[in-house]
Amino acid sequence: MKPFNLLLCIALFSLPVTALAEGGGAKVIARMQAQRDESMARFLEREDAKAIVRAQEAAKARLAARMASSVPLERSVDQP
């Protein structure tokens, strides 16, 4: 029974590896991208999506402004 279980485990673990090695990975990535695009299209149809997107853009702009206004510190050789 133990050899059978061992062979079964090896077969079950090697099956996904061979599927992804033979172009299955590209199919999985394409499917994920299609589902992501579909979900984003549904999300953007919602009323509150515009407010969420505006808030994200404002946060990015604030971060960019904060980073632009920061002055790089001069460090000596002794300090990391």
GUGU-682752 format. One record per residue: x, y negated, z negated of N, C-alpha, C in turn. Coordinates in steps of 0.1 Angstrom, whole numbers, padded with zeros to 4 digits. Layout:
BEGIN
[atom [X; Y; Z]; [X; Y; Z]; [X; Y; Z]],
...
This chain:
BEGIN
[atom [0008; 0012; 0000]; [0000; 0000; 0000]; [0009; -0013; 0000]],
[atom [0020; -0012; -0007]; [0029; -0024; -0007]; [0035; -0027; 0006]],
[atom [0039; -0017; 0014]; [0044; -0021; 0027]; [0033; -0027; 0036]],
[atom [0021; -0022; 0035]; [0010; -0028; 0043]; [0008; -0042; 0039]],
[atom [0008; -0045; 0026]; [0006; -0059; 0021]; [0017; -0068; 0026]],
[atom [0029; -0063; 0026]; [0041; -0070; 0030]; [0039; -0074; 0045]],
[atom [0036; -0064; 0053]; [0034; -0066; 0068]; [0022; -0076; 0070]],
[atom [0012; -0075; 0063]; [0000; -0084; 0064]; [0004; -0098; 0061]],
[atom [0012; -0100; 0050]; [0016; -0113; 0046]; [0025; -0119; 0057]],
[atom [0034; -0111; 0062]; [0043; -0116; 0072]; [0036; -0120; 0085]],
[atom [0026; -0112; 0089]; [0018; -0115; 0100]; [0010; -0128; 0098]],
[atom [0004; -0130; 0087]; [-0004; -0141; 0084]; [0004; -0154; 0083]],
[atom [0016; -0153; 0078]; [0025; -0165; 0077]; [0031; -0168; 0090]],
[atom [0033; -0159; 0099]; [0040; -0162; 0112]; [0030; -0166; 0122]],
[atom [0017; -0163; 0121]; [0007; -0167; 0131]; [0006; -0182; 0133]],
[atom [0005; -0190; 0122]; [0004; -0205; 0124]; [0017; -0211; 0130]],
[atom [0028; -0205; 0126]; [0041; -0210; 0131]; [0042; -0208; 0146]],
[atom [0038; -0196; 0151]; [0039; -0194; 0165]; [0028; -0202; 0173]],
[atom [0017; -0205; 0167]; [0007; -0213; 0173]; [0012; -0228; 0175]],
[atom [0018; -0233; 0164]; [0023; -0246; 0165]; [0036; -0247; 0174]],
[atom [0044; -0237; 0175]; [0056; -0237; 0183]; [0052; -0236; 0198]],
[atom [0041; -0231; 0201]; [0038; -0230; 0215]; [0028; -0241; 0220]],
[atom [0030; -0253; 0215]; [0022; -0264; 0220]; [0010; -0267; 0212]],
[atom [0008; -0259; 0202]; [-0003; -0261; 0193]; [-0002; -0274; 0185]],
[atom [0010; -0278; 0182]; [0012; -0290; 0174]; [0008; -0303; 0182]],
[atom [0010; -0303; 0195]; [0005; -0314; 0203]; [-0010; -0315; 0203]],
[atom [-0016; -0303; 0204]; [-0031; -0303; 0204]; [-0036; -0308; 0190]],
[atom [-0030; -0304; 0179]; [-0034; -0308; 0166]; [-0033; -0323; 0165]],
[atom [-0021; -0329; 0169]; [-0019; -0343; 0169]; [-0029; -0351; 0177]],
[atom [-0032; -0346; 0189]; [-0042; -0352; 0198]; [-0056; -0352; 0192]],
[atom [-0059; -0341; 0186]; [-0072; -0340; 0179]; [-0073; -0349; 0168]],
[atom [-0062; -0350; 0160]; [-0063; -0360; 0149]; [-0064; -0374; 0153]],
[atom [-0057; -0378; 0164]; [-0058; -0391; 0170]; [-0072; -0394; 0175]],
[atom [-0078; -0385; 0181]; [-0092; -0387; 0186]; [-0101; -0388; 0175]],
[atom [-0100; -0381; 0164]; [-0109; -0382; 0153]; [-0106; -0395; 0146]],
[atom [-0094; -0400; 0145]; [-0091; -0413; 0139]; [-0097; -0424; 0147]],
[atom [-0096; -0423; 0160]; [-0102; -0434; 0169]; [-0117; -0434; 0167]],
[atom [-0123; -0422; 0166]; [-0138; -0422; 0165]; [-0142; -0427; 0151]],
[atom [-0135; -0424; 0141]; [-0138; -0429; 0128]; [-0136; -0444; 0127]],
[atom [-0126; -0449; 0133]; [-0124; -0464; 0133]; [-0135; -0471; 0141]],
[atom [-0139; -0465; 0152]; [-0150; -0471; 0159]; [-0163; -0471; 0151]],
[atom [-0166; -0461; 0144]; [-0177; -0461; 0135]; [-0176; -0471; 0124]],
[atom [-0164; -0472; 0118]; [-0161; -0481; 0107]; [-0163; -0495; 0112]],
[atom [-0158; -0499; 0124]; [-0160; -0513; 0129]; [-0174; -0516; 0132]],
[atom [-0183; -0507; 0134]; [-0197; -0509; 0136]; [-0204; -0514; 0123]],
[atom [-0198; -0511; 0112]; [-0205; -0515; 0099]; [-0204; -0530; 0097]],
[atom [-0213; -0535; 0090]; [-0214; -0550; 0087]; [-0202; -0554; 0078]],
[atom [-0199; -0546; 0068]; [-0189; -0551; 0059]; [-0175; -0548; 0064]],
[atom [-0173; -0542; 0076]; [-0160; -0539; 0081]; [-0153; -0552; 0085]],
[atom [-0160; -0562; 0090]; [-0154; -0574; 0093]; [-0148; -0581; 0081]],
[atom [-0155; -0581; 0070]; [-0150; -0587; 0058]; [-0137; -0579; 0053]],
[atom [-0138; -0566; 0054]; [-0126; -0558; 0050]; [-0114; -0561; 0058]],
[atom [-0116; -0562; 0071]; [-0105; -0564; 0080]; [-0099; -0578; 0078]],
[atom [-0108; -0588; 0076]; [-0104; -0602; 0073]; [-0095; -0602; 0060]],
[atom [-0100; -0595; 0050]; [-0093; -0595; 0037]; [-0079; -0588; 0039]],
[atom [-0078; -0578; 0047]; [-0065; -0571; 0049]; [-0056; -0581; 0057]],
[atom [-0061; -0588; 0067]; [-0053; -0597; 0074]; [-0048; -0609; 0066]],
[atom [-0057; -0613; 0057]; [-0053; -0624; 0048]; [-0042; -0619; 0038]],
[atom [-0043; -0607; 0033]; [-0033; -0602; 0024]; [-0019; -0600; 0032]],
[atom [-0020; -0596; 0044]; [-0007; -0595; 0052]; [-0001; -0609; 0054]],
[atom [-0010; -0619; 0057]; [-0004; -0632; 0059]; [0002; -0638; 0046]],
[atom [-0005; -0635; 0035]; [0001; -0640; 0022]; [0014; -0633; 0019]],
[atom [0015; -0620; 0022]; [0028; -0613; 0020]; [0039; -0618; 0029]],
[atom [0035; -0621; 0042]; [0045; -0626; 0051]; [0050; -0640; 0047]],
[atom [0041; -0648; 0042]; [0044; -0662; 0037]; [0053; -0661; 0025]],
[atom [0050; -0652; 0016]; [0058; -0650; 0004]; [0072; -0646; 0007]],
[atom [0073; -0636; 0017]; [0086; -0631; 0021]; [0094; -0642; 0028]],
[atom [0087; -0650; 0036]; [0094; -0661; 0044]; [0099; -0672; 0034]],
[atom [0092; -0674; 0024]; [0096; -0685; 0015]; [0107; -0681; 0005]],
[atom [0109; -0668; 0003]; [0119; -0663; -0007]; [0133; -0665; -0001]],
[atom [0141; -0670; -0010]; [0155; -0673; -0006]; [0163; -0661; -0010]],
[atom [0171; -0656; -0001]; [0180; -0644; -0004]; [0190; -0648; -0015]],
[atom [0192; -0640; -0025]; [0201; -0642; -0035]; [0216; -0639; -0031]],
[atom [0225; -0648; -0034]; [0239; -0645; -0031]; [0244; -0636; -0043]],
[atom [0251; -0626; -0039]; [0256; -0617; -0049]; [0271; -0616; -0048]],
[atom [0277; -0614; -0060]; [0291; -0613; -0059]; [0295; -0598; -0056]],
[atom [0307; -0596; -0055]; [0312; -0582; -0052]; [0309; -0573; -0064]],
[atom [0309; -0578; -0076]; [0307; -0569; -0088]; [0292; -0565; -0089]],
[atom [0283; -0573; -0084]; [0269; -0570; -0086]; [0263; -0563; -0074]],
[atom [0255; -0553; -0077]; [0249; -0545; -0066]; [0238; -0553; -0058]],
